[in-house]
Amino acid sequence: MVRAAHVVDVAGSTTDGWVLVVGDTIRAVGSGPDVPSTDDVVDLGDAVLTPGFVDLHGHGGAAVAYEDASVGPALAMHRAHGTTRSVLSLVANPVDVLAASLGRIRQVMDADPLVLGVHLEGPFLSPHNKGAHNEQFLITPTPADVNALLSAGEGVIRQVTIAPELPGALDAVRRFVDAGVVVAVGHTVGTYDQARAAFDAGATMLTHAFNAMPGLHHRAPGPIGAAVADDRVTLELILDAVHVHPVVADTLFRAAPGRVALITDAMGAAGAADGEYRLGSLDVTVTDGVAHVAGTDTIAGSTLTQDAALRNAVALAGRSLPEALAALTSVPARALGLGDRLGRLAPGFAADLVALSPALEVQRVWGAGRPLD
C-alpha cells in the first residue's frame, strides 16, 4: 500500500489517496481512511503520487549512449528522474551497424522488461533536415533495407522515423506498420500533403514537433499542420526551453489536446557534466547544458530529464498537473499501443509509480512494483 497526500494521473487529482500493489500490478486505488488490509504500508506524507513516466525518445544519459555496449548507467539515471519505461533511440548508422545495436538491445530487453524497445530515428531521414545525424548514413527506404532492419529487430523495433518525401517512403510506412512498428514523420522537408499521405498510410506520430521540419506557415502548414489536424497522430515535444519556446509549446497543447507526448531526446550529457561527447558518429559539445554538433549551431539532442519536462510544462507552458502528467504517461503509452496497461494509476495497470515533492521533485520511484531508486 502506497499512500500520499495527492494521487494524480490523466483522470485528475485525488487527495488522501492510496494505491494497492500486488506483485507488478496495481490491484486497487482509492482515498480516505477505509483501505484494504495490508502489512506493508508506505506513507509518503505530503507527496504527489503519479504514474511512472514513459519516454518515447531518448538517446542516453550519464555519459552513455544507447549505441554503447552497456546502457545500464543511462537507464538508471533516467529512472531516478521518474522514467520507468523507455524506448531507446538510435541515430542514423549503416544498416549492419544498426542491426548489431538491435541485437545488443534485444539482450537488454530480455533482462529488463522496463525497456520497451528501440526507436530507429535513422537512417530514413532527409539530408536537408538531418539535425544531428551523419548525412553519410542517410538512405532512402528500399524494401531490402526495410526488411533487413525488420528481420534484425523483430520484437525489438518499437518505432521508426521516416521523412515522407523520400522515394519509397509510403511503401516503407505500410511495411513497418504491418510489422507492428509505430511510424513517425520527422527529419523532413516534406509538405502538408506529403505528411498527410504518410498518416493515411499508417504513420501515427510526429518526431519532436517543430524541430527538423518546416515550420507552421499560414499558407504552407507543413507536417506540423498535418499532424495537428489529424486526431490519429501523437506529437512529440522536447520541452526544455531550448528546442521550442514555451509559448509555442502552450500553443501546441491547446491545438492538439491529449495528443502531445513530452520526450527527452536526451543524449549522453543528460545527468552528466558539460563537455565533449559523441552522438552516433558525430562530435558534440555541451555548454551550460545545451548540446550542439561540435563547431556548429545545430542542436544535438538535449540534456533533459522527464521530471524537468514536467516542471516546465506546468511552470512555463501553463498546463495543469493532470494534463502535464498525461503528456508523460498516458499519452505516450497510448501512442505505443500500451494504453491499456501503462500510464495510469488504475486497477490492472502496471505498478509504475513516482513520488514527487510538492515542488515536483522526484523522491521515490517504483517500476513494475519494484523500487528503482
N, C-alpha and C positions, 0 to 999 in steps of 0.2 A: 504494500500500500504506500503510495506516494501522495502526500498532502501538501497543499500550497495555498497561499492567500488568494491567488488568481490562477485559473486554468483557462488557457486561451488557444483557440485554433480558428479555422476559417468560419466556424459556426458562431463565434462570438466569445464572450468572456464570462466566466463563472467565478463568483467569489467563494472562498472557503471550500475549494474543490478538492477532489481526490480521484486518483486513478489506481485501480487494482490490476496488477500484472501477475499473470501466471505463465511461467516459462518465458517464451519470447513474444507473448501476445497480450494485448490489453483485454481483460476479462469484463471489467465494468468501470463506469465513470459516473461520478455524482458530486453532490455538495452537501454540506451540513454535517451534523453530528452523527446521523444514522448511517453507519458504514458496515460493510461486511466484516466479519470477524477474521482477523489475521494476526499472526505473531510477529510479523516483520513490518514495521511502520517507519517510513522516512518522512519526518516532518520538516518541510523546507521553510517554515516561517513565512516571511513576507515575500517570498519568491513568486515569480511568474513561471508557471509550468506550461511548456509548449511542445508540439511535436518536434522530432528531430528534423534538421534541415536536409534538403535534398539538393545537391549541386549537380546540375546537368553538364557543366562545362568548366573544367579546371585542368591545368597542365602540371601542377606540382606545388611544392612549398617546402619549407625547412631546408632550403638549398638543394632540393632533389626535384628532378623532372620525372614525369611518368614514363619516359623512354628509358630511364635508368634501370639498372639491374635490381635494385631494392627500392621499393616505393613506400616502405613502412614509415619512415620518418615524416613524409609528406602527409600520409593519411592520418597519422597520429596528431600532427599539428592541426589539421583542419577539424578533426573530431573534437579536439579540445576547445574549438571555437563553435561547436554545435552542429557540424555537418556529420550526420550519422550515415548517410547513403551518398555514394559518389559515383559519377560517371567520369572515367579517366580519359582526358582528351589528348590526342596525339597530333602533332603538327605534320605538315607535308614531309614525306620522305619517299624514296623509291619503294615500289610495291613490295619487293622482297624484304626490305628493312621493316616496313610496316607489318608484314606477315610475321617476322621474328618477334616484334613487340607484342603482337596479338597472342603469340604463343606464351610469352612470359606472363602477360596479364591473365591469361587463362589459368595459370598456376596460382596466381594471387587470388582469383575468384574462387577457385576450388577450396582454398583455405579460409576465405574471408567473404561471407555472404553479404556483408555491407557494401562491397564493391559491386555495382550494378552492371558494369560492362565498360565498353570503350566508345568514345566519340571520335570518329575519324574526321578531324577538321580539314584535312587534306587527303589526297592530292588533287581533288577535282574542283579547283578554285580558279578564279580569273587572275591571270598575271597582271592585269591592270588594276586590281584591288587586292593585292596579295597580303597586305599587312605584314606581320612578322613571320612570313613563310618564305622559304627559299624558292625563288622563281624557277630554279633548275629542276625542281621536283614536282612542279605543277603540270598536270597532264589532263587530256580530255578523257571522259569516262567511257572507254571502249568496253564492249562486252567481255573481252578476255580479262582485262584488269579488274572489272567489277566482280567477275566470277572468281578470280584468284583471291581477292580480298574476302569475299563471302566464304570461300572454302577454308581459308586460313583462320577466319574469325567466326566460324559457326558457333552460335551460342555465346559469343563474346562481344561482337559489334552490336551496340545498342542504338547508336545514331550516327549519321554521316551528314556533312555539309557539302552541298553541291551548288555551283554557280549555274543558274538555269539556262543561261545563254550559250553555254558550251555545246559544241556538236555532240549529239548523243545523250544530252543531259536528261531529257524527259524519259527516254527508254531506261536510263540508269535509275531514275527516281522510281519507276514502276518495278524494276528488278529488285531494288533494295526493299521497297515496301512489301512486295510479295514474299520476301525472305524474312519479314518481321522486324525490319530495321526502320527506325524513325528517321525521316529525311528532313533536313533543314535547308532553307535557302540562305546563302551567305557568301561573303567574299566575292562580290558580284558587281558588274557594271550593267546588269540587266534592267530592263524596263518593267513597268507595271504589268504589261501584258505577258511578258516572259515569266515573271514571278507568279502571276495568276495561273498560267499554264502549268507551272510546277506544282502549285497547290491542287489544281484539278487532277494532276497525275498522281497525287497522293502525299506530297510533302505537307507537313503539318507544323513546322517550326520555322522561325526566323533567327538566324545566328546573330548574337549581340546586336540588337536593333540599333540603327544609326551608324554603327561602325563598320567600315569596309564595305560600303554600299552607297549608291546615290541617295542624296537627301530627299526629304519630302518637299517637292516643289508644287506650287498651286496649279500648274499645267502639266506637270510630269510627276505623278505621285510615287512612281517607282516601287521597289519592293516593300518599303515601309507602308505605303498606302495600300498595296495589295494585301499585306498581312493584317493591317488594322481592319480592313473591310471584310475579312473572311473569318467567321466565327470558329472555323476549324483550326485556326492557327494560333500557336503559343509563341509569344515574342520574348526572347531572352533580353535581359538588360543588365549591363555592368554599372552598378550604382556606387561608384567610388568617388564621384565629384570630379573625375578626370576625364573619363571616356564620354560622359553625357552630362550636360548641365542639369542641375536639379529641376529647373523649370520645364525642360524638355521631358525629364522623367515623369514629372507630375502630369504633363500633357498626355503622355503615353498611357499612364494608369487610367486617366479619365476616358481616353479614346477606346481602350480595349480592356474594360473591367473584367477581372477574373481570368485574364489571359497573359499577364506579364509574369515571367519567371525570373527572379533575381539569380544571377550566376556570379561566380568569382572571376572566371577566366584567369585564375591565379597561376603565376609561373613560380619558378624556384625561389624567388626572393620573398614570397609571402611567408611571414613568420620568421624572416631572417634579416640580416643586415644589408644596408646599401652596398653596392659593389659591382663586380663584373660577374656575369652569368652566361649560360648558354640556353637558348630556346631552340630545340632541334639542332640544326647546324649553324645557327646564327649567333653572333656575339651580342649580348645585351648589357647595357649599362643602367644601373638603378641608382637614382639620386632622389633623396627625400621621398622615398617610397614609390617613385614613378619610374616605370621601366620603358626604355626606348631601345630600338635596334641601334647598336653602337655606331656613333658618328652620324646619326640621322635624328629627325623629329618624329619618326614612326613609333607609335605606342606598341609595346611588345608585351601584351597581356597586362596583368595587374598584380598588386601585392595585397589584394582584398581578401578578407575572410567573411563568411556569411553573417556572423553576428554584427560586424561593422556595416554590412549592407542593410541589415535590419534597422540598425540605429539611423542610418542615412535615409532610409525610406520613411521613417517617422519624422525625423528632425528636419530633413532637407526637402523631401518630396511631399510632405504633409499627409502621409497616409495614416489611417487608423491602425492600431496594433493588429487587429484581426486581419485587415487587408494586407498589411506588410508581411505578416507571418504566412498568409496564404501564398504569397509570391515566392516563399522559400520552402514551402511544404506541399500543400495540396495541389497547387498549380503545376509545379514540375513533376510531381508524382503522376498526375493525370496525363501530362504530355508524354510520359513513357509508357502509358497503358497500365500503370500500377496504382491508380487512384482508388482501388478497392481495398488496398492493404497498407499503403504508406501515406503519410502526410496529414493524418487526423488523430485526435485523441477520442477514440470511439471503440466500442467492443468489436473484437475481431481484427483490429488493426495491429500492425507490428508495434512492439513496445519500444519505440524510439522516442526518448524524452529528453528535453533540455530544460534545466532550471536556470532562470535568469534573475538577476537582481532587479529591483525596481528601476534602476538605470539601464537595464537591458544588457548587462554584462554577464557572460556565462559563468555559472557557479558549478553545475554538475551536468553530466551527460550520460545517458544510457542508450545503447544500441542493441536491439533485439533482446531487451531485458537485462543486459549486462552493463555494469559501469564501464565507461570508456575513459574516464578522467583519472 
